[in-house]
Structures are given as C-alpha cells and as structure tokens.
Amino acid sequence: MRKIKLIKSEKKLCLICLEEHEVQTVMLTDTEEYKGGEVSFKAIYEYCSLADEYLETEDMIRENSQAMKDAYRKAN
Ligand SMILES: [Zn+2]
C-alpha cells in the first residue's frame, strides 16, 4: 500500500468535483518511467475524498516533475 502523508487540509473549491469542501494536500511516493528506467520520488497532490481522486495543480506538476528529475539524477 502507498504511504500517504497529509500536508494540509483546507476548505475550498475542489477542482476535481467542483464542489466546495475540505481538500487535502498530500505527499506520496510516486513511481514513474523516465529515460527507460523507473524513478521513485515524493510527489505532491490534491486529494478529493468525494471523488477519491488525485489532482496535480500546475505548480504541483512543475514541482513533481522537478522532484522526479532530482531523484533520477541521484540514482544515476
Ligand atoms: Zn472534490
């Protein structure tokens, strides 16, 4: 099972279900394929408990992509 760490929880308009409710910001370990290998890194997502779905905002996409590249550099 994935280890998920809660960073914060905030009542706001949820971009996943488009309702206002507590949206959690979580950190989890993601594994993605990058340059022919698998890279594990810590990624940040928003989580909607109503839809049980994760979403990356534009900032998160940038940060997560940077975290993946850093992890790749460290492992190689
Ligand atoms: Zn939602």
N, CA, C, O and the ligand as a Tripos MOL2 file, in Angstrom:
@<TRIPOS>MOLECULE
protein
  305   303    77     0     0
PROTEIN
NO_CHARGES

@<TRIPOS>ATOM
      1 N           0.8290   -1.2060    0.0000 N.3       1 MET1
      2 CA          0.0000    0.0000    0.0000 C.3       1 MET1
      3 C           0.8620    1.2540    0.0000 C.2       1 MET1
      4 O           1.9500    1.2780    0.5760 O.2       1 MET1
      5 N           0.3750    2.2610   -0.6340 N.am      2 ARG2
      6 CA          1.0770    3.5350   -0.6910 C.3       2 ARG2
      7 C           1.0660    4.2400    0.6450 C.2       2 ARG2
      8 O           0.0540    4.2520    1.3460 O.2       2 ARG2
      9 N           2.1990    4.8290    0.9960 N.am      3 LYS3
     10 CA          2.2650    5.6370    2.2010 C.3       3 LYS3
     11 C           1.9160    7.0730    1.8280 C.2       3 LYS3
     12 O           2.5970    7.7020    1.0180 O.2       3 LYS3
     13 N           0.8660    7.5680    2.4210 N.am      4 ILE4
     14 CA          0.4090    8.9180    2.1000 C.3       4 ILE4
     15 C           0.5040    9.8030    3.3250 C.2       4 ILE4
     16 O           0.0070    9.4590    4.3980 O.2       4 ILE4
     17 N           1.1450   10.9420    3.1540 N.am      5 LYS5
     18 CA          1.3300   11.8630    4.2630 C.3       5 LYS5
     19 C           0.4780   13.1050    4.0150 C.2       5 LYS5
     20 O           0.5640   13.7480    2.9690 O.2       5 LYS5
     21 N          -0.3430   13.4170    5.0090 N.am      6 LEU6
     22 CA         -1.1980   14.6020    4.8890 C.3       6 LEU6
     23 C          -0.3810   15.8600    5.1800 C.2       6 LEU6
     24 O           0.2310   15.9750    6.2410 O.2       6 LEU6
     25 N          -0.3750   16.7800    4.2580 N.am      7 ILE7
     26 CA          0.3510   18.0330    4.4620 C.3       7 ILE7
     27 C          -0.5910   19.0930    5.0190 C.2       7 ILE7
     28 O          -0.2770   19.7540    6.0090 O.2       7 ILE7
     29 N          -1.7400   19.2500    4.3830 N.am      8 LYS8
     30 CA         -2.7260   20.1780    4.9230 C.3       8 LYS8
     31 C          -4.1120   19.8520    4.3940 C.2       8 LYS8
     32 O          -4.2680   19.0990    3.4330 O.2       8 LYS8
     33 N          -5.1050   20.4280    5.0350 N.am      9 SER9
     34 CA         -6.4830   20.2300    4.6350 C.3       9 SER9
     35 C          -7.1470   21.5920    4.6970 C.2       9 SER9
     36 O          -7.0390   22.3080    5.6920 O.2       9 SER9
     37 N          -7.8300   21.9350    3.6280 N.am     10 GLU10
     38 CA         -8.3090   23.3100    3.5070 C.3      10 GLU10
     39 C          -9.6600   23.3050    2.8010 C.2      10 GLU10
     40 O          -9.8520   22.6080    1.8050 O.2      10 GLU10
     41 N         -10.6030   24.1030    3.3380 N.am     11 LYS11
     42 CA        -11.9020   24.1820    2.6880 C.3      11 LYS11
     43 C         -11.8340   25.1570    1.5220 C.2      11 LYS11
     44 O         -11.5770   26.3470    1.7030 O.2      11 LYS11
     45 N         -12.0640   24.6410    0.3420 N.am     12 LYS12
     46 CA        -12.0070   25.4970   -0.8530 C.3      12 LYS12
     47 C         -12.7210   24.8040   -2.0000 C.2      12 LYS12
     48 O         -13.1820   23.6700   -1.8790 O.2      12 LYS12
     49 N         -12.7980   25.5130   -3.1140 N.am     13 LEU13
     50 CA        -13.4170   24.9190   -4.2890 C.3      13 LEU13
     51 C         -12.5080   23.8120   -4.8040 C.2      13 LEU13
     52 O         -11.3450   24.0410   -5.1370 O.2      13 LEU13
     53 N         -13.0580   22.6260   -4.8610 N.am     14 CYS14
     54 CA        -12.2970   21.4690   -5.3110 C.3      14 CYS14
     55 C         -12.3100   21.4220   -6.8330 C.2      14 CYS14
     56 O         -13.3680   21.4930   -7.4590 O.2      14 CYS14
     57 N         -11.1260   21.3010   -7.4190 N.am     15 LEU15
     58 CA        -11.0260   21.3100   -8.8840 C.3      15 LEU15
     59 C         -11.3640   19.9600   -9.4970 C.2      15 LEU15
     60 O         -11.4460   19.8260  -10.7180 O.2      15 LEU15
     61 N         -11.5590   18.9650   -8.6480 N.am     16 ILE16
     62 CA        -11.8910   17.6400   -9.1700 C.3      16 ILE16
     63 C         -13.4030   17.4900   -9.3150 C.2      16 ILE16
     64 O         -13.8940   17.1220  -10.3830 O.2      16 ILE16
     65 N         -14.1460   17.7770   -8.2330 N.am     17 CYS17
     66 CA        -15.6030   17.6000   -8.2910 C.3      17 CYS17
     67 C         -16.3460   18.9260   -8.4140 C.2      17 CYS17
     68 O         -17.5660   18.9480   -8.5760 O.2      17 CYS17
     69 N         -15.6020   20.0360   -8.3350 N.am     18 LEU18
     70 CA        -16.1720   21.3800   -8.4670 C.3      18 LEU18
     71 C         -17.1950   21.7260   -7.3800 C.2      18 LEU18
     72 O         -18.1060   22.5240   -7.6010 O.2      18 LEU18
     73 N         -17.0290   21.1110   -6.1980 N.am     19 GLU19
     74 CA        -17.8120   21.4700   -5.0210 C.3      19 GLU19
     75 C         -16.8660   22.1010   -4.0120 C.2      19 GLU19
     76 O         -15.6590   21.8610   -4.0450 O.2      19 GLU19
     77 N         -17.4290   22.9200   -3.1010 N.am     20 GLU20
     78 CA        -16.5790   23.4430   -2.0380 C.3      20 GLU20
     79 C         -16.5770   22.4620   -0.8810 C.2      20 GLU20
     80 O         -17.6330   22.1320   -0.3410 O.2      20 GLU20
     81 N         -15.4090   22.0000   -0.5020 N.am     21 HIS21
     82 CA        -15.2770   21.0820    0.6420 C.3      21 HIS21
     83 C         -13.8210   21.0510    1.0860 C.2      21 HIS21
     84 O         -12.9750   21.7320    0.5070 O.2      21 HIS21
     85 N         -13.5290   20.2520    2.1240 N.am     22 GLU22
     86 CA        -12.1530   20.1130    2.5940 C.3      22 GLU22
     87 C         -11.3360   19.3770    1.5410 C.2      22 GLU22
     88 O         -11.6080   18.2190    1.2250 O.2      22 GLU22
     89 N         -10.3460   20.0550    1.0090 N.am     23 VAL23
     90 CA         -9.4640   19.4310    0.0200 C.3      23 VAL23
     91 C          -8.1270   19.1730    0.7040 C.2      23 VAL23
     92 O          -7.5430   20.0810    1.2960 O.2      23 VAL23
     93 N          -7.6560   17.9660    0.6250 N.am     24 GLN24
     94 CA         -6.4030   17.6220    1.2840 C.3      24 GLN24
     95 C          -5.2310   17.7420    0.3210 C.2      24 GLN24
     96 O          -5.3190   17.3840   -0.8540 O.2      24 GLN24
     97 N          -4.1400   18.2540    0.8550 N.am     25 THR25
     98 CA         -2.8870   18.2460    0.1040 C.3      25 THR25
     99 C          -2.0450   17.1350    0.7050 C.2      25 THR25
    100 O          -1.7900   17.1260    1.9090 O.2      25 THR25
    101 N          -1.6160   16.2040   -0.1240 N.am     26 VAL26
    102 CA         -0.9050   15.0370    0.3860 C.3      26 VAL26
    103 C           0.4190   14.8310   -0.3560 C.2      26 VAL26
    104 O           0.6040   15.2780   -1.4880 O.2      26 VAL26
    105 N           1.3240   14.1430    0.3250 N.am     27 MET27
    106 CA          2.5770   13.7590   -0.2970 C.3      27 MET27
    107 C           2.6320   12.2450   -0.3270 C.2      27 MET27
    108 O           2.3680   11.5810    0.6760 O.2      27 MET27
    109 N           2.9750   11.7080   -1.4800 N.am     28 LEU28
    110 CA          3.0850   10.2560   -1.5750 C.3      28 LEU28
    111 C           4.2610    9.8920   -2.4640 C.2      28 LEU28
    112 O           4.7910   10.7240   -3.1990 O.2      28 LEU28
    113 N           4.6530    8.6390   -2.3800 N.am     29 THR29
    114 CA          5.7600    8.1860   -3.2100 C.3      29 THR29
    115 C           5.2140    7.7130   -4.5420 C.2      29 THR29
    116 O           4.3940    6.7960   -4.6080 O.2      29 THR29
    117 N           5.6750    8.3450   -5.5840 N.am     30 ASP30
    118 CA          5.2380    8.0430   -6.9320 C.3      30 ASP30
    119 C           6.3550    7.3110   -7.6580 C.2      30 ASP30
    120 O           7.5330    7.5670   -7.4080 O.2      30 ASP30
    121 N           5.9970    6.4140   -8.5410 N.am     31 THR31
    122 CA          6.9940    5.7630   -9.3810 C.3      31 THR31
    123 C           6.6180    5.9940  -10.8310 C.2      31 THR31
    124 O           5.5100    5.6720  -11.2590 O.2      31 THR31
    125 N           7.5470    6.5500  -11.5750 N.am     32 GLU32
    126 CA          7.2700    6.8030  -12.9810 C.3      32 GLU32
    127 C           8.4250    6.3330  -13.8410 C.2      32 GLU32
    128 O           9.5620    6.2250  -13.3820 O.2      32 GLU32
    129 N           8.1150    6.0590  -15.0880 N.am     33 GLU33
    130 CA          9.1780    5.7120  -16.0170 C.3      33 GLU33
    131 C           9.7920    6.9720  -16.5710 C.2      33 GLU33
    132 O           9.1020    7.8920  -17.0110 O.2      33 GLU33
    133 N          11.1210    6.9870  -16.5380 N.am     34 TYR34
    134 CA         11.8230    8.1610  -17.0300 C.3      34 TYR34
    135 C          13.1140    7.7120  -17.6820 C.2      34 TYR34
    136 O          13.9270    7.0340  -17.0530 O.2      34 TYR34
    137 N          13.3060    8.0760  -18.9150 N.am     35 LYS35
    138 CA         14.5120    7.7060  -19.6770 C.3      35 LYS35
    139 C          14.8100    6.2070  -19.5690 C.2      35 LYS35
    140 O          15.9530    5.8090  -19.3450 O.2      35 LYS35
    141 N          13.7840    5.3940  -19.7290 N.am     36 GLY36
    142 CA         13.9620    3.9440  -19.7780 C.3      36 GLY36
    143 C          14.1220    3.2690  -18.4290 C.2      36 GLY36
    144 O          14.3240    2.0560  -18.3800 O.2      36 GLY36
    145 N          14.0400    4.0160  -17.3250 N.am     37 GLY37
    146 CA         14.1620    3.3950  -16.0130 C.3      37 GLY37
    147 C          13.0030    3.8140  -15.1320 C.2      37 GLY37
    148 O          12.2100    4.6790  -15.5030 O.2      37 GLY37
    149 N          12.9080    3.1870  -13.9460 N.am     38 GLU38
    150 CA         11.8650    3.5820  -13.0180 C.3      38 GLU38
    151 C          12.4500    4.5020  -11.9590 C.2      38 GLU38
    152 O          13.5030    4.2180  -11.3890 O.2      38 GLU38
    153 N          11.7700    5.5900  -11.7030 N.am     39 VAL39
    154 CA         12.2180    6.5510  -10.7060 C.3      39 VAL39
    155 C          11.1410    6.6950   -9.6400 C.2      39 VAL39
    156 O           9.9700    6.9120   -9.9530 O.2      39 VAL39
    157 N          11.5450    6.5730   -8.3770 N.am     40 SER40
    158 CA         10.6220    6.8070   -7.2610 C.3      40 SER40
    159 C          10.9430    8.1500   -6.6470 C.2      40 SER40
    160 O          12.1070    8.4850   -6.4240 O.2      40 SER40
    161 N           9.9110    8.9070   -6.3790 N.am     41 PHE41
    162 CA         10.1270   10.2390   -5.8160 C.3      41 PHE41
    163 C           8.8850   10.6500   -5.0410 C.2      41 PHE41
    164 O           7.8120   10.0660   -5.1890 O.2      41 PHE41
    165 N           9.0600   11.6690   -4.2130 N.am     42 LYS42
    166 CA          7.9410   12.1860   -3.4250 C.3      42 LYS42
    167 C           7.1720   13.1990   -4.2600 C.2      42 LYS42
    168 O           7.7430   14.1850   -4.7260 O.2      42 LYS42
    169 N           5.9150   12.9650   -4.4450 N.am     43 ALA43
    170 CA          5.0800   13.8520   -5.2530 C.3      43 ALA43
    171 C           3.9670   14.4340   -4.3940 C.2      43 ALA43
    172 O           3.4960   13.8110   -3.4430 O.2      43 ALA43
    173 N           3.5630   15.6360   -4.7550 N.am     44 ILE44
    174 CA          2.5020   16.3140   -4.0210 C.3      44 ILE44
    175 C           1.2430   16.3750   -4.8830 C.2      44 ILE44
    176 O           1.2970   16.7130   -6.0660 O.2      44 ILE44
    177 N           0.1170   16.0440   -4.2710 N.am     45 TYR45
    178 CA         -1.1570   16.0640   -4.9750 C.3      45 TYR45
    179 C          -2.2370   16.6880   -4.1030 C.2      45 TYR45
    180 O          -2.1050   16.7590   -2.8820 O.2      45 TYR45
    181 N          -3.3010   17.1380   -4.7480 N.am     46 GLU46
    182 CA         -4.5150   17.4580   -4.0110 C.3      46 GLU46
    183 C          -5.4030   16.2230   -4.0970 C.2      46 GLU46
    184 O          -5.4600   15.5390   -5.1190 O.2      46 GLU46
    185 N          -6.0990   15.9600   -2.9840 N.am     47 TYR47
    186 CA         -6.9370   14.7720   -2.9400 C.3      47 TYR47
    187 C          -8.3770   15.1420   -2.6400 C.2      47 TYR47
    188 O          -8.6550   15.8600   -1.6800 O.2      47 TYR47
    189 N          -9.2900   14.6500   -3.4640 N.am     48 CYS48
    190 CA        -10.7210   14.8450   -3.2560 C.3      48 CYS48
    191 C         -11.2890   13.5680   -2.6650 C.2      48 CYS48
    192 O         -11.2720   12.5160   -3.3040 O.2      48 CYS48
    193 N         -11.7980   13.6650   -1.4270 N.am     49 SER49
    194 CA        -12.3270   12.4610   -0.7730 C.3      49 SER49
    195 C         -13.7000   12.0920   -1.3320 C.2      49 SER49
    196 O         -14.1340   10.9480   -1.1930 O.2      49 SER49
    197 N         -14.3780   13.0330   -1.9540 N.am     50 LEU50
    198 CA        -15.7010   12.7310   -2.5380 C.3      50 LEU50
    199 C         -15.5670   11.8760   -3.7890 C.2      50 LEU50
    200 O         -16.3100   10.9140   -3.9830 O.2      50 LEU50
    201 N         -14.6110   12.2410   -4.6320 N.am     51 ALA51
    202 CA        -14.4280   11.5020   -5.8770 C.3      51 ALA51
    203 C         -13.3670   10.4140   -5.7330 C.2      51 ALA51
    204 O         -13.2160    9.5670   -6.6140 O.2      51 ALA51
    205 N         -12.6190   10.4380   -4.5960 N.am     52 ASP52
    206 CA        -11.4940    9.5300   -4.3870 C.3      52 ASP52
    207 C         -10.5080    9.6350   -5.5510 C.2      52 ASP52
    208 O         -10.0940    8.6370   -6.1400 O.2      52 ASP52
    209 N         -10.1510   10.8830   -5.8580 N.am     53 GLU53
    210 CA         -9.2200   11.1090   -6.9610 C.3      53 GLU53
    211 C          -8.1470   12.1090   -6.5640 C.2      53 GLU53
    212 O          -8.3370   12.9420   -5.6780 O.2      53 GLU53
    213 N          -7.0170   12.0000   -7.2450 N.am     54 TYR54
    214 CA         -5.9000   12.9050   -7.0040 C.3      54 TYR54
    215 C          -5.7520   13.8560   -8.1790 C.2      54 TYR54
    216 O          -6.0480   13.5140   -9.3240 O.2      54 TYR54
    217 N          -5.2850   15.0560   -7.8650 N.am     55 LEU55
    218 CA         -5.0990   16.0580   -8.9100 C.3      55 LEU55
    219 C          -3.7990   16.8210   -8.6730 C.2      55 LEU55
    220 O          -3.4390   17.1160   -7.5330 O.2      55 LEU55
    221 N          -3.1090   17.1310   -9.7490 N.am     56 GLU56
    222 CA         -1.9370   17.9840   -9.6640 C.3      56 GLU56
    223 C          -2.3030   19.3630  -10.1870 C.2      56 GLU56
    224 O          -2.8050   19.4900  -11.3040 O.2      56 GLU56
    225 N          -2.0630   20.3800   -9.4060 N.am     57 THR57
    226 CA         -2.2200   21.7360   -9.9230 C.3      57 THR57
    227 C          -1.0020   22.0400  -10.8010 C.2      57 THR57
    228 O          -0.0500   21.2610  -10.8310 O.2      57 THR57
    229 N          -1.0300   23.1700  -11.5130 N.am     58 GLU58
    230 CA          0.1140   23.4930  -12.3790 C.3      58 GLU58
    231 C           1.4110   23.5980  -11.5970 C.2      58 GLU58
    232 O           2.4580   23.1370  -12.0520 O.2      58 GLU58
    233 N           1.3400   24.2160  -10.3990 N.am     59 ASP59
    234 CA          2.5290   24.3060   -9.5550 C.3      59 ASP59
    235 C           3.0270   22.9250   -9.1640 C.2      59 ASP59
    236 O           4.2290   22.6570   -9.1720 O.2      59 ASP59
    237 N           2.0830   22.0510   -8.8190 N.am     60 MET60
    238 CA          2.4620   20.6960   -8.3980 C.3      60 MET60
    239 C           3.0710   19.9060   -9.5480 C.2      60 MET60
    240 O           4.0160   19.1400   -9.3570 O.2      60 MET60
    241 N           2.5220   20.0980  -10.7410 N.am     61 ILE61
    242 CA          3.0810   19.4070  -11.9060 C.3      61 ILE61
    243 C           4.5510   19.7920  -12.0800 C.2      61 ILE61
    244 O           5.4110   18.9480  -12.3320 O.2      61 ILE61
    245 N           4.8120   21.1110  -11.9360 N.am     62 ARG62
    246 CA          6.1960   21.5930  -12.0690 C.3      62 ARG62
    247 C           7.0770   21.0110  -10.9780 C.2      62 ARG62
    248 O           8.1680   20.5110  -11.2520 O.2      62 ARG62
    249 N           6.5950   21.0780   -9.7170 N.am     63 GLU63
    250 CA          7.3980   20.5930   -8.5950 C.3      63 GLU63
    251 C           7.6160   19.0830   -8.6720 C.2      63 GLU63
    252 O           8.7140   18.5910   -8.4140 O.2      63 GLU63
    253 N           6.5620   18.3580   -9.0270 N.am     64 ASN64
    254 CA          6.6700   16.9070   -9.0830 C.3      64 ASN64
    255 C           7.6180   16.4670  -10.1970 C.2      64 ASN64
    256 O           8.3610   15.4960  -10.0530 O.2      64 ASN64
    257 N           7.5800   17.1900  -11.2940 N.am     65 SER65
    258 CA          8.4650   16.8720  -12.4050 C.3      65 SER65
    259 C           9.9240   17.1590  -12.0190 C.2      65 SER65
    260 O          10.8370   16.4250  -12.3960 O.2      65 SER65
    261 N          10.1180   18.2410  -11.2600 N.am     66 GLN66
    262 CA         11.4610   18.5680  -10.7780 C.3      66 GLN66
    263 C          11.9460   17.5150   -9.7820 C.2      66 GLN66
    264 O          13.1050   17.1030   -9.8210 O.2      66 GLN66
    265 N          11.0480   17.0820   -8.8850 N.am     67 ALA67
    266 CA         11.3980   16.0680   -7.8830 C.3      67 ALA67
    267 C          11.7870   14.7610   -8.5690 C.2      67 ALA67
    268 O          12.6990   14.0630   -8.1260 O.2      67 ALA67
    269 N          11.0790   14.4390   -9.6630 N.am     68 MET68
    270 CA         11.3820   13.2140  -10.3970 C.3      68 MET68
    271 C          12.7720   13.2960  -11.0270 C.2      68 MET68
    272 O          13.5470   12.3410  -10.9740 O.2      68 MET68
    273 N          13.0770   14.4500  -11.6240 N.am     69 LYS69
    274 CA         14.3920   14.6130  -12.2630 C.3      69 LYS69
    275 C          15.5130   14.5950  -11.2270 C.2      69 LYS69
    276 O          16.5810   14.0360  -11.4770 O.2      69 LYS69
    277 N          15.2730   15.2070  -10.0600 N.am     70 ASP70
    278 CA         16.2770   15.1760   -8.9890 C.3      70 ASP70
    279 C          16.5380   13.7430   -8.5420 C.2      70 ASP70
    280 O          17.6840   13.3370   -8.3480 O.2      70 ASP70
    281 N          15.4490   12.9780   -8.3800 N.am     71 ALA71
    282 CA         15.5790   11.5880   -7.9380 C.3      71 ALA71
    283 C          16.3230   10.7700   -8.9970 C.2      71 ALA71
    284 O          17.1290    9.8970   -8.6710 O.2      71 ALA71
    285 N          16.0430   11.0630  -10.2530 N.am     72 TYR72
    286 CA         16.7310   10.3620  -11.3520 C.3      72 TYR72
    287 C          18.2260   10.6470  -11.3070 C.2      72 TYR72
    288 O          19.0490    9.7400  -11.4350 O.2      72 TYR72
    289 N          18.5660   11.9320  -11.1210 N.am     73 ARG73
    290 CA         19.9880   12.3120  -11.0730 C.3      73 ARG73
    291 C          20.6900   11.6410   -9.9100 C.2      73 ARG73
    292 O          21.8270   11.1880  -10.0450 O.2      73 ARG73
    293 N          20.0190   11.5740   -8.7620 N.am     74 LYS74
    294 CA         20.6160   10.9760   -7.5800 C.3      74 LYS74
    295 C          20.8690    9.4820   -7.7700 C.2      74 LYS74
    296 O          21.8610    8.9420   -7.2800 O.2      74 LYS74
    297 N          19.9510    8.8190   -8.4950 N.am     75 ALA75
    298 CA         20.0340    7.3710   -8.6530 C.3      75 ALA75
    299 C          20.9990    6.9780   -9.7650 C.2      75 ALA75
    300 O          21.3580    5.8060   -9.8750 O.2      75 ALA75
    301 N          21.4220    7.9220  -10.5850 N.am     76 ASN76
    302 CA         22.2590    7.5560  -11.7360 C.3      76 ASN76
    303 C          23.6060    8.2850  -11.7610 C.2      76 ASN76
    304 O          24.4070    8.0720  -12.6720 O.2      76 ASN76
    305 ZN        -13.8400   17.3270   -4.5010 Zn       77 ZN77
@<TRIPOS>BOND
     1     1     2 1
     2     2     3 1
     3     3     4 2
     4     3     5 am
     5     5     6 1
     6     6     7 1
     7     7     8 2
     8     7     9 am
     9     9    10 1
    10    10    11 1
    11    11    12 2
    12    11    13 am
    13    13    14 1
    14    14    15 1
    15    15    16 2
    16    15    17 am
    17    17    18 1
    18    18    19 1
    19    19    20 2
    20    19    21 am
    21    21    22 1
    22    22    23 1
    23    23    24 2
    24    23    25 am
    25    25    26 1
    26    26    27 1
    27    27    28 2
    28    27    29 am
    29    29    30 1
    30    30    31 1
    31    31    32 2
    32    31    33 am
    33    33    34 1
    34    34    35 1
    35    35    36 2
    36    35    37 am
    37    37    38 1
    38    38    39 1
    39    39    40 2
    40    39    41 am
    41    41    42 1
    42    42    43 1
    43    43    44 2
    44    43    45 am
    45    45    46 1
    46    46    47 1
    47    47    48 2
    48    47    49 am
    49    49    50 1
    50    50    51 1
    51    51    52 2
    52    51    53 am
    53    53    54 1
    54    54    55 1
    55    55    56 2
    56    55    57 am
    57    57    58 1
    58    58    59 1
    59    59    60 2
    60    59    61 am
    61    61    62 1
    62    62    63 1
    63    63    64 2
    64    63    65 am
    65    65    66 1
    66    66    67 1
    67    67    68 2
    68    67    69 am
    69    69    70 1
    70    70    71 1
    71    71    72 2
    72    71    73 am
    73    73    74 1
    74    74    75 1
    75    75    76 2
    76    75    77 am
    77    77    78 1
    78    78    79 1
    79    79    80 2
    80    79    81 am
    81    81    82 1
    82    82    83 1
    83    83    84 2
    84    83    85 am
    85    85    86 1
    86    86    87 1
    87    87    88 2
    88    87    89 am
    89    89    90 1
    90    90    91 1
    91    91    92 2
    92    91    93 am
    93    93    94 1
    94    94    95 1
    95    95    96 2
    96    95    97 am
    97    97    98 1
    98    98    99 1
    99    99   100 2
   100    99   101 am
   101   101   102 1
   102   102   103 1
   103   103   104 2
   104   103   105 am
   105   105   106 1
   106   106   107 1
   107   107   108 2
   108   107   109 am
   109   109   110 1
   110   110   111 1
   111   111   112 2
   112   111   113 am
   113   113   114 1
   114   114   115 1
   115   115   116 2
   116   115   117 am
   117   117   118 1
   118   118   119 1
   119   119   120 2
   120   119   121 am
   121   121   122 1
   122   122   123 1
   123   123   124 2
   124   123   125 am
   125   125   126 1
   126   126   127 1
   127   127   128 2
   128   127   129 am
   129   129   130 1
   130   130   131 1
   131   131   132 2
   132   131   133 am
   133   133   134 1
   134   134   135 1
   135   135   136 2
   136   135   137 am
   137   137   138 1
   138   138   139 1
   139   139   140 2
   140   139   141 am
   141   141   142 1
   142   142   143 1
   143   143   144 2
   144   143   145 am
   145   145   146 1
   146   146   147 1
   147   147   148 2
   148   147   149 am
   149   149   150 1
   150   150   151 1
   151   151   152 2
   152   151   153 am
   153   153   154 1
   154   154   155 1
   155   155   156 2
   156   155   157 am
   157   157   158 1
   158   158   159 1
   159   159   160 2
   160   159   161 am
   161   161   162 1
   162   162   163 1
   163   163   164 2
   164   163   165 am
   165   165   166 1
   166   166   167 1
   167   167   168 2
   168   167   169 am
   169   169   170 1
   170   170   171 1
   171   171   172 2
   172   171   173 am
   173   173   174 1
   174   174   175 1
   175   175   176 2
   176   175   177 am
   177   177   178 1
   178   178   179 1
   179   179   180 2
   180   179   181 am
   181   181   182 1
   182   182   183 1
   183   183   184 2
   184   183   185 am
   185   185   186 1
   186   186   187 1
   187   187   188 2
   188   187   189 am
   189   189   190 1
   190   190   191 1
   191   191   192 2
   192   191   193 am
   193   193   194 1
   194   194   195 1
   195   195   196 2
   196   195   197 am
   197   197   198 1
   198   198   199 1
   199   199   200 2
   200   199   201 am
   201   201   202 1
   202   202   203 1
   203   203   204 2
   204   203   205 am
   205   205   206 1
   206   206   207 1
   207   207   208 2
   208   207   209 am
   209   209   210 1
   210   210   211 1
   211   211   212 2
   212   211   213 am
   213   213   214 1
   214   214   215 1
   215   215   216 2
   216   215   217 am
   217   217   218 1
   218   218   219 1
   219   219   220 2
   220   219   221 am
   221   221   222 1
   222   222   223 1
   223   223   224 2
   224   223   225 am
   225   225   226 1
   226   226   227 1
   227   227   228 2
   228   227   229 am
   229   229   230 1
   230   230   231 1
   231   231   232 2
   232   231   233 am
   233   233   234 1
   234   234   235 1
   235   235   236 2
   236   235   237 am
   237   237   238 1
   238   238   239 1
   239   239   240 2
   240   239   241 am
   241   241   242 1
   242   242   243 1
   243   243   244 2
   244   243   245 am
   245   245   246 1
   246   246   247 1
   247   247   248 2
   248   247   249 am
   249   249   250 1
   250   250   251 1
   251   251   252 2
   252   251   253 am
   253   253   254 1
   254   254   255 1
   255   255   256 2
   256   255   257 am
   257   257   258 1
   258   258   259 1
   259   259   260 2
   260   259   261 am
   261   261   262 1
   262   262   263 1
   263   263   264 2
   264   263   265 am
   265   265   266 1
   266   266   267 1
   267   267   268 2
   268   267   269 am
   269   269   270 1
   270   270   271 1
   271   271   272 2
   272   271   273 am
   273   273   274 1
   274   274   275 1
   275   275   276 2
   276   275   277 am
   277   277   278 1
   278   278   279 1
   279   279   280 2
   280   279   281 am
   281   281   282 1
   282   282   283 1
   283   283   284 2
   284   283   285 am
   285   285   286 1
   286   286   287 1
   287   287   288 2
   288   287   289 am
   289   289   290 1
   290   290   291 1
   291   291   292 2
   292   291   293 am
   293   293   294 1
   294   294   295 1
   295   295   296 2
   296   295   297 am
   297   297   298 1
   298   298   299 1
   299   299   300 2
   300   299   301 am
   301   301   302 1
   302   302   303 1
   303   303   304 2
@<TRIPOS>SUBSTRUCTURE
     1 MET1         2 RESIDUE 1 A MET
     2 ARG2         6 RESIDUE 1 A ARG
     3 LYS3        10 RESIDUE 1 A LYS
     4 ILE4        14 RESIDUE 1 A ILE
     5 LYS5        18 RESIDUE 1 A LYS
     6 LEU6        22 RESIDUE 1 A LEU
     7 ILE7        26 RESIDUE 1 A ILE
     8 LYS8        30 RESIDUE 1 A LYS
     9 SER9        34 RESIDUE 1 A SER
    10 GLU10       38 RESIDUE 1 A GLU
    11 LYS11       42 RESIDUE 1 A LYS
    12 LYS12       46 RESIDUE 1 A LYS
    13 LEU13       50 RESIDUE 1 A LEU
    14 CYS14       54 RESIDUE 1 A CYS
    15 LEU15       58 RESIDUE 1 A LEU
    16 ILE16       62 RESIDUE 1 A ILE
    17 CYS17       66 RESIDUE 1 A CYS
    18 LEU18       70 RESIDUE 1 A LEU
    19 GLU19       74 RESIDUE 1 A GLU
    20 GLU20       78 RESIDUE 1 A GLU
    21 HIS21       82 RESIDUE 1 A HIS
    22 GLU22       86 RESIDUE 1 A GLU
    23 VAL23       90 RESIDUE 1 A VAL
    24 GLN24       94 RESIDUE 1 A GLN
    25 THR25       98 RESIDUE 1 A THR
    26 VAL26      102 RESIDUE 1 A VAL
    27 MET27      106 RESIDUE 1 A MET
    28 LEU28      110 RESIDUE 1 A LEU
    29 THR29      114 RESIDUE 1 A THR
    30 ASP30      118 RESIDUE 1 A ASP
    31 THR31      122 RESIDUE 1 A THR
    32 GLU32      126 RESIDUE 1 A GLU
    33 GLU33      130 RESIDUE 1 A GLU
    34 TYR34      134 RESIDUE 1 A TYR
    35 LYS35      138 RESIDUE 1 A LYS
    36 GLY36      142 RESIDUE 1 A GLY
    37 GLY37      146 RESIDUE 1 A GLY
    38 GLU38      150 RESIDUE 1 A GLU
    39 VAL39      154 RESIDUE 1 A VAL
    40 SER40      158 RESIDUE 1 A SER
    41 PHE41      162 RESIDUE 1 A PHE
    42 LYS42      166 RESIDUE 1 A LYS
    43 ALA43      170 RESIDUE 1 A ALA
    44 ILE44      174 RESIDUE 1 A ILE
    45 TYR45      178 RESIDUE 1 A TYR
    46 GLU46      182 RESIDUE 1 A GLU
    47 TYR47      186 RESIDUE 1 A TYR
    48 CYS48      190 RESIDUE 1 A CYS
    49 SER49      194 RESIDUE 1 A SER
    50 LEU50      198 RESIDUE 1 A LEU
    51 ALA51      202 RESIDUE 1 A ALA
    52 ASP52      206 RESIDUE 1 A ASP
    53 GLU53      210 RESIDUE 1 A GLU
    54 TYR54      214 RESIDUE 1 A TYR
    55 LEU55      218 RESIDUE 1 A LEU
    56 GLU56      222 RESIDUE 1 A GLU
    57 THR57      226 RESIDUE 1 A THR
    58 GLU58      230 RESIDUE 1 A GLU
    59 ASP59      234 RESIDUE 1 A ASP
    60 MET60      238 RESIDUE 1 A MET
    61 ILE61      242 RESIDUE 1 A ILE
    62 ARG62      246 RESIDUE 1 A ARG
    63 GLU63      250 RESIDUE 1 A GLU
    64 ASN64      254 RESIDUE 1 A ASN
    65 SER65      258 RESIDUE 1 A SER
    66 GLN66      262 RESIDUE 1 A GLN
    67 ALA67      266 RESIDUE 1 A ALA
    68 MET68      270 RESIDUE 1 A MET
    69 LYS69      274 RESIDUE 1 A LYS
    70 ASP70      278 RESIDUE 1 A ASP
    71 ALA71      282 RESIDUE 1 A ALA
    72 TYR72      286 RESIDUE 1 A TYR
    73 ARG73      290 RESIDUE 1 A ARG
    74 LYS74      294 RESIDUE 1 A LYS
    75 ALA75      298 RESIDUE 1 A ALA
    76 ASN76      302 RESIDUE 1 A ASN
    77 ZN77       305 GROUP 0 **** ****
